[in-house]
Amino acid sequence: MIRMSKLTDYAILILAHLARATGTLTAQELAARSRVPLPTVSKLAKELSKAGLVISHRGRNGGYGLARPAEDISVAEIVEALEGPIALTECAKPGKIDCGIEDTCLARASWDPVSRAIEGALRGLALSSIAPFRAGDAEPAPEDKPVRIGGVHAP
């Protein structure tokens, strides 16, 4: 089974809330809207900031915002920021040291195209498609419960 970690799932959720927000959101606001615990939101915001996906604004009206428009952030970038290179198997990761059985491995060549296809699909999936926000939509209230869609919370 191919799975993302819970932290990556939460990161996508947090970024989806930022994509729908007008302006910045504090860590507390992100925690309230997403129902992700505040320490986890803070940890993820720091990682996403290091990856260049989130900008931190200090001061009285500070908070977090997207570093780029949601349509310019791919799900692949989010996954790579938290999980590392996208690959179906360990040996398919770029720069991976040989495992010791590569001389007799019959499967490696078969998995490489699958890994590339998954990566391509995630690169083609923009954050804006996960968190669509149309003009005139009311911003969801913090009390609104998120809905899970295929393992990812939808705002």
PEHUCOR-V11762 format. One record per helix or strand of 3 or more residues. SS is the DSSP state (H for helix, E for strand). FROM is the first residue (numbers start at 1). TO is the last residue. If there is no record, write none. Layout:
ss->SS from->FROM to->TO
ss->SS from->FROM to->TO
This chain:
ss->H from->6 to->20
ss->H from->27 to->34
ss->H from->38 to->50
ss->E from->54 to->57
ss->E from->63 to->66
ss->H from->70 to->72
ss->H from->75 to->83
ss->H from->90 to->92
ss->H from->108 to->123
ss->H from->127 to->130
ss->E from->147 to->149
ss->E from->152 to->154
